[in-house]
Amino acid sequence: MKVFNRIYTFLVFLFLYAPIFVLLLFSFNASSSTSVFSGFSLQWYKMIMSDATSITALRNTLILAVCSSILATVIGTAASVGIERFRKGAFRTGLMATTNIPMTNPEIVTGVSMMLLFVFIGRILKTDSVLGFGTMLIAHVTFNLPYVILTVLPKLRQTDKNLAEAAQDLGCKPLSAFFKVVLPSIMPGVITGLIMSFTLSLDDFIISYFTSGPGFQTLPIVIFSMTKKRVKPDMYALSAIIFMSILILLIFYNIAQQKSEEKTERKR
């Protein structure tokens, strides 16, 4: 039975990660073929570094991901603290259901509805260029918020509610008690929400497609426009760089979290 479970697990992971391995392999292909590997070469990495359109799209994607993840983390953490203060009841249940709507709602519905909202606001303001970085930032913060709240709330439930009161008894003001006592205890959940928001924003296409303007386009939108013609291995190279960057970030985070947990266990 254990052998069967291991084989099944291996096949599942193989199915999930085989496309990524193929992408990494063909990013080093010496020819422009995306089906036949003819030799090892770094030419596509050199080419992508000299492509102004792709570099601009990558820069826009990173700026949007960083800004949206930071805003979503700050707002989501504050919202989690507020939600945790409510006692269990119909209001809390309704509030959590409302919070989860952006996460459970189909992305195309969210994208179209937000596009219509922004266009409506643009007509009120009498401007045709309302879609751009600002609208994409609002859209990304909106669909990132539930993930931050769902990662911070469990940490708040695990935190002793008397810590903040004890800090206030020792002379801290309520806001100072939160930053000095409560925030360090829920920091793993906050960082997890930040990383999750960053990766979701980096990956999003559907909502970005409907809320973007001609002056600001992200990398997924640029890649989609290229698929109408023919995707060259230079896009494989760019995707490989992004994948390895995210992988290294997650590895460092997991190592730091493990050391933090070991330090906490030693203190106990």
N, C-alpha and C positions, 0 to 999 in steps of 0.2 A: 504493500500500500504506500509506503514511504517513497519507494522508487517511482511509482506512478505519479505521486504528487510532485516529485522533483522534476520529472519529465514534463508534466503538464505546466509547471511554473516556468521551466526553461522555454517551452514553446510559446507561452504567452509573452515573455520578455523578448524572445526572438521576433515575434510578430510585431511588437511595439517598436523595437529599436532597429530592426533591419533597414527600414527606409533611411534612417539617420546614418547608419554605417555606409550605405550606398552613396549617400550625399557626400560624406566625408571622403570616400574613396575617389569619386569622380571629380571632386574639387582639385585633385592633384593630377588629373588626366592631361597627358601631353597634347591630345587632339581635342577638337570641339565636339566630339561625339559624346552623347549622354547615355550610350548603351554599350559601347566597346571601349575598354580600358587599354590604351596603346602605349602607356609609359608614364613614368613619374615626372612631374614638372610643377614649378611654382609660378608659371606664367599667368594663370588666372588670378592669383593673389596680387601680382604686380599690376595687372590690368584693372582690377577693381579699385585699387588705390589711386589710379589715375582717372577714374570715371567720375566726373563732377556730379552727374545726376544721382548716382547711387550713394556717393558720399554725403551729398546734401540731404537725401532721403534718410540715410542712417542717422545723421546729426539731428534731424527733425524728430525721428523716432525716439532717440535717446533723451532729448530735451523734454518731449511730451511724457515719456515714461517716468522720468525722474520727478518732474513737477506734479504729475497726477498722483503718483504713488505717495509722495510726501504729503500732499494736501489730503488725500484719502486717509492716510494713516493718522494725521492730526485730528481730522473731523471724526473719523471712525472711533478713535480712542476716546475722545470726548463724549461721543454718542454712547459708547459702551458703558462708560461710567454713569451716564444719566439713566440708561436702561436698567443697569444693575440696582439702582436706588429704588426703582419701582417694585412693589411687592407683586407676587404672582396673582394674576387676575385677568379679567377680560381686556383691560387696557394694555397690559404688558403683552398679552398674546396677540392683540391686534397690531401693536407697534412692531413686534418681531415679524409678523406676517407681512406688514408693509415694507419692512427693511429687506426682506428676502425677495421681493418682487423683481428688482433688477437682475437678480441672480437666476431666478426660475423663468423669467420671461424670455421668449425667443429673441435672439439678438437682432434679427431683421425687424421685428416689431419695435424694439427699443430704438434702433437706428432710424427707422422711418418716422416714428412719433417725435423723436428729438429734432430731426431735420425739419418737420412741419412746425414745431414750436419755434425753432430759431428763425425760420423764414417768416413766420407770423410776427415775431418780435422785430425782425428787420423791416417789415412793412410799416409797423408802428413808428419805428425810428426813421423811416423813409430812406433806407439804405439798401443797396443790392449786394453789398460785399460783407454780409454778416457772417458767413461761414468762413472759418479759418482756424487759427490756433486756439482762440478763446473758446469757440464752440466745441472743438475736439477735447479740450482740457475739461470742460464741464461734463461732457459725455463720459470720458474715461473715469473721472472722479465718481460719477454716479454709479457705474457698474462695478467699481472697485470697492465701494463702501461696505457692501454686505460681507465681503470676504475678510475685511479688516475687523468688522464687528464680531464675526463668528470665530475669529482667532483670539481676540482680546477678551471676550466675555468669559470663556472657560478659565483663563488666568485670574480674572477678577473674582470668580467664584472660589478659586483655590486660595485666594489671599485672605488672611485673617482680617475681618472687618474692624477689629479693635486696634489695628496698627495705627490708622489715621487718628483715632481718638486719643491713643496714647501719646502720639507725637504732639497733638494739640495741647494735651495736659502738660507736656514738657516745655511749652512755650511757642510751638510752631503755629503759624496761621494756617487756615484750611488749605489755601493754595500751596503754601510752602510744604505742608505735610504731604500733599499729594505728590509733589515732585521729588521729595526726599525719601519717602517711605513707600507709597503705593506704586509709583511709576517704576522704580527698580525691580519690584517683585513681579510686575506684569510685562517687563521688557522683552522676554522671549516671545510672547504673543504679539507684541507690537512689531518686533523685527520680522517675525514670520509674516504678518500682514503686509508689511512694507515690501518684502521680497515677492510675495504672491502678487501684490498690486503691480509691482514693476514688471514681472514676467507677463501678466495678463495684458497690461497696456502695450508691452513690446510686441505681443503676438496678435493683438486685435486687428481684424480687417473689416468686418461687416459694419460695425457701428462707426468706425473711422471713415469708411467709404461714404456713408450717408451724411456725415457731419463735417467733412473736410471741404476746404475751398481750393481754388486753383493756385493760390499762393503758398499753400502749406500742405504737403503730401508726405505721408509716412512710407517706410520701406515696404510693408505689405501691399500698399496701393500701387507702388511703382512696379513691384514684382508681378502683380496681377495684370498690369498693362502690358508687361513684357510677354506674358503667356499667350497673348493674342497673336504674337509672331512666333518666336522660338526662344526658349530659355537656354542660355549658354552656360557653360561651367563657371563663369565668373559669378553668377548668382549662387551657385553651389559654394563657391569660396566665401562669399559674404555670409551666407547662412551658416557655414561651418565656423566662421569667426564668432558670430553671435552665439551659437550653441556652446562653443568652448568657453566663452566668457561667462555665460550663465552657469555652466557646469562648475567652473572654478569658483564662482561666487557661492554656489550652494555647498561645495565641499568645505570652503573656509567657514561658512556659517555653521555647518553641522559640527565641525571640529570645535569651534568656539562655544557652541551650545553644549557639547559634551563636556568640555572642560568646566563650563559654568555649573553644570549639574553635578560633576564630581566635586567641585569646590563646595557646593551647597551641602552635599552629603557629608563631607569631611567636617564642616561646621556643626552639623547635627550630631 
